[in-house]
Amino acid sequence: MIKEFLQQHGEYHDDKKFSDLTTLKMGGKIAHFVLPESIDGLKSIIAFLRGNRIPYKMIGNGSNLVCGSGSYDGVVICLKKLNSYEIRNDEVYAEAGVMAPTLAMALAKQGLSCLEFASGIPGCIGGLVYMNAGAYKGSMSDIVKEVQILKDDEIIWLNNEDMQFSYRHSILHDHPHWIVVGAKLRLTNKPSEEIEDLMADRLRRRKETQPLEYPSAGSCFRNPEDNFAWKLIDGVGYRGFCKNDVCVSDKHSNFIINTGNGNAEDYLDIVYKIQDKVKEKYNIKLLMEVEKFNC
Ligand SMILES: Cc1cc2nc3c(=O)[nH]c(=O)nc-3n(C[C@H](O)[C@H](O)[C@H](O)COP(=O)(O)OP(=O)(O)OC[C@H]3O[C@@H](n4cnc5c(N)ncnc54)[C@H](O)[C@@H]3O)c2cc1C
């Protein structure tokens, strides 16, 4: 019954694993995976799942998730088919499934400054808004004008202040069932060449400093106030530490990478060991930035 309903409203799969859908390439089987074809399709799916008390989880590009090896008996919903955007004067309206680097490049070509900081963040607009993703002293909170949200059965718009953005946090963390459908982002004019040079420089810096050649979920831990997670990890001697196919990167010790057939259990074992050692040595509680799911 679930399968038949989902098939009517989107592209449906019953053979996906989280390892197919996450940048860390870890995680077990998913009972139902659906990519809604439209906002109306998404609304129908959510109404059906809520009405039948069927658990569901939103996923963007899966670049901030570590997923357990067990099966998930609910529905994973991905908005990558909601991937259009429209430039209107000094703003762009982007649907939640648009990839941030794709949009950043397209805007740069038109001399529109907005998402330069996010050109190397491998997530969808919905995921970036959820996380208030940021880099190089910029974050989504600097450019979001309004966010379009499916709240229960209705579409609402929240402005920047309503979103309660703070470091890697938004109001969505307190309302896990609200779904970002789209966002209006602020644009300013700048020469294309200037924007493209800046983005190229930042991508080069990322390649030099981050282990982009391995699957990862980006920075594992949040930076504590006035400190850096990587420094604390180095301080307790965990740079390069491995458990089976999961390693603390030699190149950037806040990246935990999958060197082969790594799993979430080993990933989290390393996380907990680092947290214990950092607490013991520095009396600092390192918090995860990467989200655990079904673990
Ligand atoms: C190599 C690499 C580099 C990275 N660099 C950075 C960086 O510089 N800065 C930074 O902040 N992050 C960085 N990240 C982490 C990650 O890319 C960001 O957190 C990003 O915002 C996650 O977006 P996503 O679409 O992949 O979300 P996912 O990982 O798919 O989901 C993250 C959370 O958002 C929720 N979510 C996703 N879409 C929606 C939606 N439409 N509505 C409601 N909830 C939703 C999910 O349920 C989940 O709780 C990096 C990751 C990698 C792999």
The ligand as an ORCA input file, in Angstrom:
! r2SCAN-3c Opt
* xyz 0 1
  C      33.575     17.402      1.793
  C      32.568     18.127      2.651
  C      32.780     19.453      2.970
  C      31.843     20.134      3.769
  N      32.070     21.452      4.068
  C      31.179     22.120      4.817
  C      31.395     23.484      5.138
  O      32.355     24.114      4.715
  N      30.461     24.114      5.905
  C      29.361     23.468      6.380
  O      28.528     24.091      7.084
  N      29.130     22.159      6.107
  C      30.015     21.474      5.344
  N      29.789     20.159      5.060
  C      28.637     19.453      5.661
  C      27.347     19.456      4.793
  O      27.663     19.588      3.414
  C      26.376     20.557      5.226
  O      25.940     20.333      6.560
  C      25.137     20.657      4.344
  O      24.381     21.743      4.779
  C      24.263     19.400      4.365
  O      23.344     19.486      3.281
  P      22.674     18.158      2.688
  O      21.736     18.549      1.614
  O      23.713     17.172      2.293
  O      21.880     17.656      3.953
  P      21.741     16.142      4.521
  O      23.064     15.673      5.023
  O      21.053     15.299      3.525
  O      20.778     16.410      5.759
  C      21.239     17.154      6.883
  C      20.035     17.445      7.783
  O      19.156     18.333      7.103
  C      17.856     17.765      7.018
  N      17.285     18.184      5.738
  C      17.819     18.026      4.506
  N      16.995     18.563      3.584
  C      15.933     19.050      4.239
  C      14.743     19.710      3.856
  N      14.463     19.981      2.586
  N      13.854     20.074      4.819
  C      14.106     19.797      6.121
  N      15.199     19.170      6.549
  C      16.116     18.811      5.623
  C      18.067     16.246      7.098
  O      16.912     15.562      7.556
  C      19.206     16.187      8.096
  O      18.674     16.301      9.403
  C      30.700     19.454      4.263
  C      30.496     18.107      3.909
  C      31.418     17.450      3.116
  C      31.158     16.006      2.737
*
